[in-house]
Amino acid sequence: MRAMPVPRDRRRRPARGRRPALRLRALSALALSLLLAAGGAAVGPARALPPTARPPSAAAPAGPAPAAAAAPAAACGAPYRIEQRLSGGTVWRMCWSYESHAGLVLKDVTYQPRGEPRPIKVLTSAKLAQIHVPYDDGSVEYDDLTGQGFAQGLQQLDPAECPGGTIKTVRVRGASEPSRENVAGLCATTRARGHAYRMVGTDAGEVHQVQDRDLLVYTVNLVGWYEYITEWRFSSDGTMTMQVGATGSLSPIDYDAGDGRGWPLGRGAGDYATSHSHNVFWRLNFGLDGSSKSVVEQYDSTTTQESGRLPRTRTTRTRVTRELAGDAVGTRWWRVVSTAGRNADGHPRSYEIVPGRTTRYQGRPYTRHDVYVTEYRGCEQFASHNLRDCGARAGRSVDTWVDGQTLEHPVVWVHIGFHHIARDEDQQPMPVHWQGFQLAPRDVTAMNPLTPPALASHNGHTEAER
């Protein structure tokens, strides 16, 4: 396939100093095959959750809990391996690579909290799947990953940007010049999280609390005037936070109020910055407990009020059996459930998708939904302007791949949007504006993995309380 022609570019930074203008490169061979696939939404019957019972997973077999499959050894050499022990004994392990369009890719991500005999595999791979940037005036639209040289814009990091950590050298395929083929641009460090928990104890003056730190892995990529900070944070309780921060500069080429509604910058009303959107997509290939055969479940809550009674809320669970284009409306949420392992309480392990604040862009079909679940297909790599050939009748965006296929190996795409209406404070330089989501562990461990020894017996009712 040929790279798409680039429209008139109003955001690109002119060549100067150490920041030459980025050129659209011919399509390179992608370094890795990731995940994802297609489909229309079809779901099984909704059932109310019993008030005292755990949600029954459709994938969880009856009888004794099966032993979790051991996480395979890291399939990468030492330069491409990240391992970090956090407070309380939690260890995160993963491999990394760098693709010619997606940039940083994390693979074989495992989580081993204190007390677990072996690592628990969570993700087979995870990466950005697109940064789509349409302008409000309709004059231009960009796919920064597959059309604007995102990966080739990897920036060298100063040691001060990675305090206490390690900066790894990245091979950048398709670099605009030989001097940029090897860039010290991947930081792996720890960063303060604040309170992991706080609880007043039963004894006078007793307080249980932990100030925690996260593993932080990040890169910075220059695209025109923007610099994207792509962060992956891993917490000791199993939470993962994925976010992209846009910083750098506003494009002075856009001080023309081309959208007719731009925001005034500078003195008086001479310069107006054109408004635009940043629609960020992530692609997640789960491998919970070493199996690709995860189950996706959707939860919805409804609150009713009967005369003379307090309001009552009922939550129903629906197994997502076919490909889904989902909207995070009301109380709706999703989780990805393991079919291969349970925690010590016998509950199936899972991860909940927790979207952050979003502004949904209505201009394109693929930006009209918050979460897509597709059956794995190696050619489906990017949420828009997909580069691989998926066949004559296949579309080039994630919405076209949702066509009713039964889910056996689900891939999750998360979309978070930001409508950027510039302000005076955005110059100069522009403060970082963040957009992202979390993957929160749900029953991955039987208790909080940071539980202090004094509270280790507080799991449900104790024998004395029964």
C-alpha positions as CSV (number, residue, x, y, z in Angstrom):
1,M,0.0,0.0,0.0
2,R,1.1,3.6,-0.6
3,A,1.3,6.2,2.0
4,M,-1.6,8.7,1.7
5,P,-0.8,12.2,0.4
6,V,-0.3,14.8,3.0
7,P,-2.8,17.7,2.9
8,R,-1.7,21.3,3.2
9,D,0.1,21.3,6.5
10,R,-0.6,24.2,8.8
11,R,0.9,22.7,11.9
12,R,4.4,21.7,10.7
13,R,7.3,23.5,12.3
14,P,9.6,25.0,9.7
15,A,13.1,23.5,9.5
16,R,15.5,25.2,11.9
17,G,18.2,24.3,14.3
18,R,17.9,20.8,15.7
19,R,14.3,20.4,14.8
20,P,14.0,19.8,11.0
21,A,10.6,19.6,9.5
22,L,9.3,16.1,9.5
23,R,8.8,14.4,6.1
24,L,6.3,11.8,5.3
25,R,8.3,8.6,4.7
26,A,7.5,5.6,2.5
27,L,5.9,2.8,4.4
28,S,8.4,0.7,6.3
29,A,7.9,-2.9,7.3
30,L,6.3,-2.9,10.8
31,A,8.6,-4.5,13.4
32,L,5.9,-6.4,15.2
33,S,2.5,-7.9,14.6
34,L,0.0,-6.8,17.2
35,L,-3.6,-7.4,17.7
36,L,-7.2,-6.6,17.0
37,A,-10.1,-7.3,14.8
38,A,-13.6,-6.5,13.8
39,G,-17.2,-6.5,14.6
40,G,-20.8,-5.4,15.3
41,A,-22.0,-5.6,18.8
42,A,-23.9,-8.7,19.9
43,V,-24.4,-9.6,23.5
44,G,-25.8,-12.4,25.6
45,P,-28.6,-12.1,28.1
46,A,-28.3,-9.5,30.8
47,R,-28.6,-10.9,34.4
48,A,-29.0,-9.0,37.7
49,L,-26.1,-9.5,40.1
50,P,-27.2,-11.2,43.3
51,P,-26.6,-8.7,46.2
52,T,-24.3,-10.9,48.1
53,A,-22.7,-13.1,45.4
54,R,-19.8,-12.4,43.2
55,P,-20.5,-11.8,39.5
56,P,-20.4,-15.2,37.9
57,S,-18.1,-15.2,35.0
58,A,-19.4,-17.0,31.9
59,A,-15.9,-18.3,31.4
60,A,-15.3,-19.5,34.9
61,P,-15.7,-23.3,35.2
62,A,-17.3,-24.9,38.2
63,G,-15.3,-26.8,40.7
64,P,-11.8,-26.1,42.1
65,A,-9.9,-23.1,40.9
66,P,-7.5,-24.1,38.1
67,A,-3.9,-23.2,38.7
68,A,-2.7,-20.1,36.8
69,A,-0.5,-20.8,33.8
70,A,3.1,-19.8,34.5
71,A,4.1,-16.6,32.7
72,P,6.6,-17.4,30.0
73,A,10.2,-16.2,30.4
74,A,10.7,-12.8,28.8
75,A,11.3,-13.3,25.1
76,C,13.7,-10.4,24.8
77,G,17.3,-9.6,25.5
78,A,18.5,-7.5,28.4
79,P,18.5,-4.2,26.5
80,Y,14.8,-4.6,25.7
81,R,13.7,-5.8,29.2
82,I,12.2,-3.7,31.9
83,E,11.9,-5.0,35.5
84,Q,11.1,-3.0,38.5
85,R,10.4,-4.0,42.2
86,L,8.1,-1.5,43.9
87,S,7.2,-1.0,47.6
88,G,5.6,-3.9,49.3
89,G,7.4,-6.4,47.0
90,T,5.4,-6.0,43.8
91,V,7.5,-6.7,40.6
92,W,6.5,-5.5,37.1
93,R,8.2,-7.1,34.1
94,M,7.9,-6.4,30.4
95,C,9.7,-6.2,27.1
96,W,9.7,-3.3,24.7
97,S,10.3,-2.6,21.0
98,Y,9.9,0.4,18.8
99,E,7.8,0.3,15.6
100,S,8.3,2.5,12.6
101,H,4.8,4.1,13.0
102,A,3.4,3.3,16.4
103,G,6.6,4.1,18.3
104,L,6.9,2.4,21.7
105,V,5.3,-1.0,22.1
106,L,5.2,-2.9,25.4
107,K,5.0,-6.7,25.3
108,D,4.5,-9.6,27.7
109,V,3.6,-7.4,30.6
110,T,3.4,-9.3,33.9
111,Y,2.5,-8.3,37.4
112,Q,3.8,-10.2,40.5
113,P,2.5,-8.9,43.8
114,R,3.8,-10.1,47.2
115,G,2.6,-13.6,48.0
116,E,2.1,-14.7,44.4
117,P,4.4,-17.6,43.5
118,R,4.8,-16.6,39.9
119,P,4.2,-13.6,37.6
120,I,0.7,-13.0,36.4
121,K,0.6,-12.2,32.8
122,V,-1.7,-9.3,31.9
123,L,-1.0,-8.0,28.4
124,T,0.6,-9.6,25.4
125,S,1.1,-6.2,23.8
126,A,0.0,-2.6,24.2
127,K,0.7,0.5,22.1
128,L,-0.7,3.7,20.7
129,A,-3.1,3.0,17.8
130,Q,-3.5,6.6,16.4
131,I,-3.5,10.3,17.3
132,H,-6.2,11.8,15.0
133,V,-6.1,15.6,14.8
134,P,-8.9,17.3,12.8
135,Y,-9.1,21.1,12.7
136,D,-12.4,22.9,13.5
137,D,-12.5,24.8,10.3
138,G,-12.4,21.6,8.2
139,S,-9.3,22.7,6.3
140,V,-6.9,19.9,7.5
141,E,-7.0,16.5,9.3
142,Y,-4.0,14.5,10.5
143,D,-3.3,10.9,11.5
144,D,-0.1,11.6,13.4
145,L,1.1,8.0,13.8
146,T,0.6,6.7,10.3
147,G,0.7,10.0,8.3
148,Q,2.9,12.5,10.0
149,G,6.1,10.7,11.1
150,F,5.3,10.3,14.8
151,A,7.8,7.5,15.4
152,Q,10.6,9.3,13.5
153,G,10.2,12.3,15.8
154,L,11.5,10.5,18.9
155,Q,13.3,13.0,21.1
156,Q,16.5,12.6,23.0
157,L,15.9,12.8,26.7
158,D,18.1,14.8,29.1
159,P,19.1,12.8,32.2
160,A,17.3,15.3,34.3
161,E,14.0,14.1,32.7
162,C,14.6,10.6,34.0
163,P,15.6,11.1,37.6
164,G,16.8,7.9,39.3
165,G,16.0,5.9,36.2
166,T,17.6,4.5,33.0
167,I,17.4,6.1,29.6
168,K,17.5,3.4,26.9
169,T,18.8,3.9,23.3
170,V,16.1,3.3,20.7
171,R,16.7,2.3,17.1
172,V,14.4,4.5,15.0
173,R,13.6,2.9,11.6
174,G,13.0,5.4,8.8
175,A,14.7,8.2,10.6
176,S,14.8,11.5,8.6
177,E,18.6,11.5,8.8
178,P,21.4,9.1,9.9
179,S,22.2,11.1,13.1
180,R,18.7,10.3,14.4
181,E,18.7,6.5,13.8
182,N,19.8,5.8,17.4
183,V,18.1,8.0,20.0
184,A,18.5,7.9,23.8
185,G,14.7,8.4,24.1
186,L,13.1,5.8,26.4
187,C,13.0,6.5,30.1
188,A,12.3,3.8,32.7
189,T,12.1,5.2,36.2
190,T,9.9,5.5,39.3
191,R,7.7,8.4,40.3
192,A,5.8,9.3,43.5
193,R,2.2,8.2,43.5
194,G,1.2,9.6,46.9
195,H,-1.1,7.6,49.1
196,A,-1.6,4.0,48.2
197,Y,-4.0,3.7,51.1
198,R,-4.8,5.2,54.5
199,M,-6.9,3.7,57.2
200,V,-7.5,4.5,60.9
201,G,-6.7,1.5,63.1
202,T,-8.6,0.1,66.1
203,D,-6.0,1.2,68.6
204,A,-5.9,4.8,69.7
205,G,-3.6,6.8,67.3
206,E,-3.1,3.9,65.0
207,V,-3.0,4.7,61.3
208,H,-2.2,2.3,58.4
209,Q,-0.9,4.2,55.4
210,V,1.6,3.8,52.6
211,Q,3.3,6.5,50.4
212,D,3.9,4.7,47.2
213,R,5.9,5.0,43.9
214,D,5.0,3.8,40.4
215,L,7.1,2.4,37.6
216,L,7.0,5.0,34.8
217,V,8.0,4.2,31.2
218,Y,7.7,7.0,28.7
219,T,8.9,8.6,25.4
220,V,8.6,12.0,23.8
221,N,7.7,12.3,20.1
222,L,7.8,15.6,18.1
223,V,5.2,16.0,15.4
224,G,5.3,19.5,13.9
225,W,4.9,22.0,16.7
226,Y,3.5,19.4,19.2
227,E,5.5,17.2,21.5
228,Y,3.6,14.1,22.7
229,I,4.7,12.5,26.0
230,T,3.5,8.9,26.0
231,E,3.4,7.6,29.5
232,W,2.8,4.0,30.8
233,R,2.5,3.9,34.7
234,F,2.4,0.7,36.7
235,S,1.4,0.7,40.4
236,S,2.2,-1.7,43.1
237,D,-1.5,-2.6,43.6
238,G,-1.7,-3.8,39.9
239,T,-3.2,-0.6,38.4
240,M,-2.0,0.5,35.0
241,T,-2.3,4.1,33.8
242,M,-1.9,4.9,30.1
243,Q,-1.9,8.6,29.0
244,V,-0.6,11.0,26.4
245,G,0.3,14.5,27.2
246,A,0.5,17.2,24.5
247,T,3.0,20.0,25.0
248,G,5.5,22.0,22.9
249,S,4.2,25.0,21.0
250,L,1.0,26.3,19.5
251,S,1.5,26.7,15.8
252,P,1.8,30.4,14.9
253,I,0.8,29.5,11.4
254,D,-2.7,28.9,12.8
255,Y,-3.1,32.4,14.3
256,D,-5.7,33.2,11.7
257,A,-9.0,32.2,13.3
258,G,-9.7,29.9,10.3
259,D,-12.4,28.1,12.2
260,G,-14.3,31.4,12.7
261,R,-14.5,30.7,16.4
262,G,-10.8,30.7,17.4
263,W,-9.6,32.0,20.8
264,P,-7.8,35.4,20.9
265,L,-4.1,35.2,21.9
266,G,-1.7,38.0,22.6
267,R,-2.5,41.7,22.9
268,G,-6.0,42.8,21.8
269,A,-7.7,40.8,19.1
270,G,-5.1,40.5,16.4
271,D,-4.3,36.7,16.7
272,Y,-6.8,33.9,17.0
273,A,-5.7,30.3,17.4
274,T,-7.6,27.8,15.4
275,S,-9.3,25.1,17.5
276,H,-8.8,21.4,16.9
277,S,-9.2,18.0,18.5
278,H,-6.7,15.3,19.6
279,N,-8.4,11.9,19.4
280,V,-6.0,9.3,20.9
281,F,-6.5,5.5,20.5
282,W,-4.7,2.7,22.3
283,R,-4.6,-1.0,21.2
284,L,-4.5,-3.6,24.0
285,N,-4.0,-7.3,23.4
286,F,-4.8,-9.0,26.7
287,G,-3.1,-12.3,27.7
288,L,-4.5,-12.8,31.2
289,D,-2.8,-15.7,32.9
290,G,-1.1,-16.5,29.7
291,S,-4.2,-17.1,27.6
292,S,-5.6,-15.1,24.7
293,K,-9.1,-16.6,25.3
294,S,-10.3,-13.8,27.6
295,V,-14.0,-12.9,28.1
296,V,-15.3,-9.3,27.9
297,E,-18.2,-8.4,30.2
298,Q,-20.3,-5.2,30.2
299,Y,-22.0,-3.9,33.4
300,D,-24.9,-1.4,33.6
301,S,-26.7,0.0,36.7
302,T,-30.2,1.3,36.8
303,T,-31.6,3.2,39.8
304,T,-35.4,3.2,40.6
305,Q,-37.4,4.8,43.4
306,E,-40.6,3.4,44.6
307,S,-43.1,5.3,46.7
308,G,-42.0,5.4,50.4
309,R,-38.7,3.7,49.7
310,L,-35.2,4.8,49.3
311,P,-33.8,4.6,45.8
312,R,-32.5,1.2,44.7
313,T,-29.8,0.4,42.2
314,R,-29.6,-2.8,40.3
315,T,-26.5,-3.8,38.3
316,T,-26.7,-6.3,35.4
317,R,-23.9,-8.2,33.7
318,T,-23.9,-8.9,30.0
319,R,-21.3,-11.1,28.3
320,V,-20.0,-9.5,25.1
321,T,-20.0,-12.4,22.7
322,R,-19.6,-10.5,19.4
323,E,-17.5,-7.5,18.4
324,L,-18.5,-4.2,20.1
325,A,-18.5,-0.5,19.5
326,G,-19.3,0.7,23.0
327,D,-20.1,4.0,24.7
328,A,-19.1,4.8,28.3
329,V,-22.5,6.4,29.2
330,G,-24.1,6.6,32.6
331,T,-22.8,3.9,34.9
332,R,-21.6,1.5,32.2
333,W,-18.2,-0.2,32.4
334,W,-16.4,-3.2,31.0
335,R,-13.9,-5.7,32.3
336,V,-11.7,-8.3,30.6
337,V,-11.9,-11.7,32.5
338,S,-9.4,-14.4,32.6
339,T,-10.4,-17.9,31.5
340,A,-7.1,-19.5,32.8
341,G,-6.7,-18.4,36.4
342,R,-8.3,-17.3,39.7
343,N,-7.2,-15.6,42.8
344,A,-6.8,-17.3,46.2
345,D,-10.5,-16.7,46.9
346,G,-11.5,-18.7,43.8
347,H,-12.6,-15.6,41.9
348,P,-11.7,-15.3,38.2
349,R,-9.1,-12.6,37.6
350,S,-10.0,-9.6,35.5
351,Y,-9.1,-6.0,34.6
352,E,-11.6,-3.2,34.5
353,I,-11.3,-0.5,31.8
354,V,-11.6,2.9,33.4
355,P,-11.8,5.7,30.8
356,G,-10.6,9.2,31.7
357,R,-12.3,12.5,30.8
358,T,-13.1,12.6,27.1
359,T,-14.6,14.8,24.5
360,R,-16.1,12.7,21.8
361,Y,-15.5,14.0,18.3
362,Q,-18.5,13.4,16.0
363,G,-16.8,14.1,12.7
364,R,-15.6,10.6,11.9
365,P,-17.4,7.2,12.5
366,Y,-14.3,5.8,14.3
367,T,-14.3,8.7,16.8
368,R,-18.0,8.3,17.8
369,H,-17.4,5.5,20.3
370,D,-15.2,5.1,23.5
371,V,-14.3,1.4,23.4
372,Y,-14.1,-1.1,20.6
373,V,-13.7,-4.8,21.0
374,T,-12.6,-6.8,18.0
375,E,-11.5,-10.3,17.2
376,Y,-7.8,-10.5,16.8
377,R,-6.5,-10.0,13.3
378,G,-2.9,-9.2,12.7
379,C,-3.5,-6.7,9.9
380,E,-5.6,-4.5,12.1
381,Q,-3.1,-2.3,13.8
382,F,-4.3,1.4,13.7
383,A,-7.7,2.8,14.5
384,S,-7.6,5.1,11.4
385,H,-5.5,5.2,8.3
386,N,-4.5,1.6,8.9
387,L,-1.5,0.7,6.8
388,R,-1.7,-3.1,6.4
389,D,-3.8,-4.8,3.8
390,C,-6.7,-6.5,5.4
391,G,-8.4,-7.5,2.1
392,A,-10.3,-5.9,-0.7
393,R,-13.5,-5.3,1.2
394,A,-11.9,-4.5,4.6
395,G,-12.0,-0.9,5.8
396,R,-9.1,1.1,7.1
397,S,-10.5,2.1,10.5
398,V,-11.6,0.3,13.6
399,D,-15.3,1.1,13.2
400,T,-15.4,-0.9,9.9
401,W,-14.0,-4.0,11.6
402,V,-16.9,-4.3,14.0
403,D,-19.0,-6.6,11.9
404,G,-20.6,-9.2,14.2
405,Q,-17.7,-11.7,14.4
406,T,-17.8,-14.0,17.4
407,L,-15.2,-13.1,20.0
408,E,-12.6,-15.7,20.9
409,H,-9.4,-13.7,21.1
410,P,-10.7,-10.2,21.9
411,V,-8.6,-7.1,21.3
412,V,-9.6,-3.8,23.1
413,W,-9.2,-0.3,21.6
414,V,-9.7,2.6,23.9
415,H,-10.5,6.1,22.5
416,I,-10.0,9.3,24.6
417,G,-10.7,12.7,22.9
418,F,-9.7,16.3,23.8
419,H,-11.0,19.4,22.1
420,H,-8.3,21.9,22.2
421,I,-9.5,25.5,22.4
422,A,-6.3,27.4,22.9
423,R,-5.8,30.0,25.7
424,D,-3.3,32.7,26.6
425,E,-1.6,30.3,29.0
426,D,-0.8,27.9,26.2
427,Q,2.1,30.1,25.1
428,Q,5.1,29.7,25.5
429,P,5.8,26.8,26.0
430,M,2.5,25.1,26.1
431,P,1.6,23.3,29.5
432,V,1.0,19.6,29.1
433,H,-2.7,18.6,28.7
434,W,-3.2,14.9,29.5
435,Q,-5.7,12.4,28.2
436,G,-5.8,8.7,29.0
437,F,-7.4,5.9,31.0
438,Q,-6.6,3.1,33.5
439,L,-6.7,-0.6,33.7
440,A,-7.8,-1.4,37.3
441,P,-7.3,-4.9,38.7
442,R,-10.5,-6.6,39.8
443,D,-10.1,-9.8,41.8
444,V,-6.5,-10.3,40.5
445,T,-5.5,-10.9,44.1
446,A,-7.6,-12.0,47.1
447,M,-6.8,-8.8,49.1
448,N,-5.0,-5.6,48.6
449,P,-1.5,-6.7,47.8
450,L,-0.1,-4.0,50.0
451,T,-2.2,-5.1,53.1
452,P,0.0,-4.8,56.2
453,P,0.5,-8.0,58.3
454,A,-1.7,-6.7,61.1
455,L,-4.7,-6.7,58.7
456,A,-4.0,-9.9,56.8
457,S,-6.8,-11.8,58.4
458,H,-9.5,-9.2,57.3
459,N,-10.7,-11.1,54.2
460,G,-14.5,-11.2,54.3
461,H,-15.8,-12.4,57.7
462,T,-13.3,-13.9,60.1
463,E,-14.3,-17.1,61.9
464,A,-15.0,-15.1,65.1
465,E,-17.5,-13.0,63.2
466,R,-19.4,-15.9,61.6
